[in-house]
Amino acid sequence: MPSFMTPQLMTIVLLAISNVFMTFAWYGHLKFTSKPLWLVIIASWGIALIEYCFAIPANRVGHTVYSAAELKTMQEIITLVVFCVFSWAYLGEAIRWNHAVGFTLIAAAGFFVFHKW
């Protein structure tokens, strides 16, 4: 691992990559509604396998510096960021104000999880 790649940074990078793959596994098929369901399930499983190849190391490395609750919170916030970009760029769907407020409230929960009381 390069010297600048701390466990904290490595965790974030791996979780971000993992979430890109998982978002495509879960939602990418929505542009291919004419394809048989069994085919998109198999394709999604293949994509999810790649996702696991990033998620598992992210959690293994991350747990050396973060608690499980912190890792889960980080993963959820990264998921929302990746989903917003995916929804807009790939699906062509707008993120409306109510979505932004809801996602912001979820991200704000990270403050309480990561704050040392």
Secondary structure as UniProt FT lines:
FT   TURN            3..4
FT   HELIX           7..27
FT   HELIX           28..31
FT   TURN            33..34
FT   HELIX           37..62
FT   TURN            63..65
FT   HELIX           68..89
FT   HELIX           97..114
//
